[in-house]
């Protein structure tokens, strides 16, 4: 017969071991992005990984194989839900389609942090990123400083289904029209065949007197720049991400100025907010990652930072 004192000791020891194990287990955070192949997303990912390391977290970053596939992202989110992470960080592709899945995370008391794309879901824990309306107004202000009242400018976007792009365009348009600069056309960056350079070519053919371009992402901005350079023109182009080739164009003085959403910072901040949510700490509903103006004076510093922290 086993002595009672030994049984009690074993039970207490097992209970202590389980409690100790749970206490020592790292918080688990899963991040679901829209894609992982662009320079911008790689910089966001580097900020996320830095956050995981600094805060000693069990973190994982995933994204659909097919760029901007809502169906794949929803499947991923459902799989993540089964893993029962302590927090979810997500850049939703199509908010209206993904909100029903977010509600399932809410039922399991899993915080949901939006990163760089605001789902505008009332029960999300917080949004970390750049206010697109503010960015648009800054883009409009920059273009207005490089043009004159009565000048014509154009906007080039990727899709009208993206609320971020729509807000950027709205902010830029309001600012430019206020100072008398005319937005003559808002056009998609690629044609129906997927040609990303034909958009700018068509614009120059139909509006040869334009004095400025606002592009809602850097890929579109760079394609526009190549077309403009081929025609030996000098037209200012304002982008929104301030990474990769866009920084090089500023450094080489092919462009004078652009904007940056600070993707590394927003990735890092989202991890910090996720940990605060796990701990039950107060978090504001919006965490602004800021917008920086990139010029010749600070482009090299950014290039050096990304080479060291992201592409080393």
N, C-alpha and C positions, 0 to 999 in steps of 0.2 A: 504493500500500500504506500502511495506517494505521500510524504509529509505535506500537511496543509500549507506550511510556511513556504515550501518549495513551489507549490502551485501558484500561490499568490505572487511570488517573486517572478516566476515565468510570465504570468499574465501582465504584470507591471512592466517587465522588460520588453515584451512584445509591443505593448501600447506605446511605450517610450520610443521604441525603434520606429514605429509607423509615424508618430508625431515628428520625430527628428528628421525622418526622410522627407516628409512633406514640407517641413520648414526649410530644408536645404535644397529642395528642388527649384531650379530656375524658372521664373515666369516664362510662359511660352507665348510668343507673338508671331502671328502669320500675317504676311503682307501680300495682297493680291493686286498687282499693277495691271495696266492696260497692255503693256508690252515691255520687252526687256532688251530690244536690239538698237534703239536709237541712242545717240550720244546723251540726250537729255535724261532718258530713263536710266542709263548706266550711272550717271552722276547722282540721280535720286537714290539709286541702289547703294552707291558708295556711302552716302549720308546715312542710310538705314543701317548698313553694316557697322559703321562707326558707332552708331547709337547702341546697337546690340552689344558691341565690345565694351563700350564705356560703362554701360549700366549692368553688365554681366547677365545678359538675357539669352534665352533659347529662341533665336529668331530665324525665320525662314521667309524668303522672297520668291514668289512664283508669278507667272503671267501666262495667258493663253499662247499657244503656238501660232495661231493665226492672229495677225495684228487686228486689234479692235473687234474681236469676235465676242459679241454679247453672250451668245449661247455657250461658248467655251468658258467664259468667265463665270457664268451662273453655275455651271457644272462644277467648276473649281471651288466656288464658294460653298456649295452643298457638301463637297468632300471635306473642306476645311471645318465646317460645322460639326461633322462626325468626329473630328480630331479633338474637339473641345479645347481650343486654345484659351488662354487667359484674356487675350484681346485680339481684335482684328483691325488691321490698317488696310484701307482699300482705295484704289482710284477707279471708281465705277465707269464703265464704258457708256452704259445707258441707264440713267438713274431710275427711270420709271419701271424698268424691267427687273432691276436688282433689289429694289426696296422690299418686295415680299420676302426675299431671302434674308435681308438685314433684320426683318421682324423676327425671324426664327432665332437669330443670334440674341436679340433682345430678350426673348422668352427664356433663354438659358443664362441670362445676366452676363453676357459677353459684351464688353464695350466695343463700339464700332466707330473708328476714327477715319474720317474722309481725308484723303491726301491729294491735294492739287486739283481735284474735281469735286465740287460740292454737290452732293445728291439732294440737298435741301430737304432732307427728311427730318421731321421735327424731333425724332428720338435719337438721332445720331449723337454720339458723345461730344464730338467737336469736329471742326473743319480746320485743317492746317494747309495753308497755301496762300497764294496771291489773290487779292481781290481783283477779278478780271475787269470790273468797271473802272476801278482806279487805274489799273494798268492801261486801259484804253484811253483814259483821259490824259495820262502822261504821254502816251504815244502821240495823241493829237496835239498836245502842247509842244512836243519836240518837232513835229512836222510843221506846226505853225511858225516856229522860230526859224525854220529853214526855208520858208516860203513867204509870199506876200498876199495880202487880201486880193481876191479875184483869181488867184492861181487855182489850177485844177490838180487834184490828187486822186489816187485810186486805192481801193482796199482789195486785198486778195485773201481768201479764206480757204480752209480745207473742206468744211461741211457746214451747212446751215442747221444741222441737227445737234450741234454742240453748243450747250448753254454758255460755256466759257468763251468761245469765239464770238458768240452773239453779243455777250456783254462787253467784250473788248471793242467790237465794232461800234456798239452803241455809245460807249464812252468817248472813243476817238471822234466819232461823227459829231457829237454834241459840242465838243471843244473846238473843232475846226470850223463848224458852221457859225459858231459864236463870233469868230474873228474874220469871217468873210471868205474862208477858203472853201472851194467847192469840191465835194466828193462826187465825181462824175460817174463812177461805176463801182459796184461791189461784185467781184467775180470770183468764181471758184478757181483754185490754183491749177487744176488739171482739166483736160477735156474729157469727153465721153470715152476715149480710148486709153485714158490714163496717162497721157502725155503731160508732164508737169511743166514743160517750158512753153507750150503753145499758148497758155493763158496770157503770159506777159507779152508774147509776140503779137497776139491779137489786140491787146490793149494798146500797144504802141502804134499799131496800124490804124486803129480807130480813134485814138486820142494822142496824136503826136506831140501835143503841147503840155503834157502832164509834167508837174514839177515835184512830185513826191509819191511814195508808195508806203502803205502800211500793210504788213503781212502778219497774219495771226500766229504763225510759227516760223522758226528759222529755216526749215526745209524749203518752204515756199519763198521766203525772203532770198535765199541763196540761189534758187532757180531763177528768180526775177533778176537778181544781180548779174548772173551769167549772160542772160539775154541782153540786158542793158549794156554790159561791157562789150559784147560782140558788135553792137551797133555804135560803139564808141561814144556813148552818152554818159553824162554824169547826173544821175538822179538819186536823191537821198532815199534810202529804204530803212524803215524802222521795223525790226523784228521784236520778238518777245522773250526769247530764251537765253540769248547771250552765251552760247557754248560752242565748242568745236570750231568749224570753219567760219562761223560768224565772228568769233573773236579774232581769228586770223585775218579776216577781211578788214576789221577795225585796225589791227596792228599794222597791216600793210597799207593802210590809208586808202583802201578801195571804198570804204565807207567811213563816215565821220562819227556816227553815233548809233547806238541801239539800246534795247532794254534787256534786263535779265531778271528772271523770276526767282533766282537763288535756289535752284533745285537741290543742291547738296544740303543747304540749311533746312529746307522744308522736310526732307527725308529724315534728318536727324531730329528735328523738333517733333515729328509725328511719333517717333519711338519714345521720346521723353514724355509726351502727353499720354501715350498708351500705358506707360509704367505708372504715371500718376493716377490714371483711371483704375488700374488694377489695385492700387493701394487705397482707393476710395477717396482720393483727394479732390478738391474743387478744381474744375477746369472751365475756362471761359469757352463759350460756344464757337468762337472764331479766333484762330491764332494766325496772325498775318505774318507770312514769311518775308514780306517786303518786296520792293522793286528797286533795282539799281540802274543807274544810267551808266552805260559802258562807253568809254572814249579811248583815244590813243593813250591817254595818261594812265589808265588802269587796266587795259586789256592784257598786257604782258603779265601782270601780277595774277590775273585770273587763269591765264594759260598755264603758268608755272604751278599754281595751286592744283589744278585739275590733273596735270601730268604727274604730280607727286602723290595725290590722294586717291586718284581714280584709275589712271592708266599706267601706273608704275609697274 
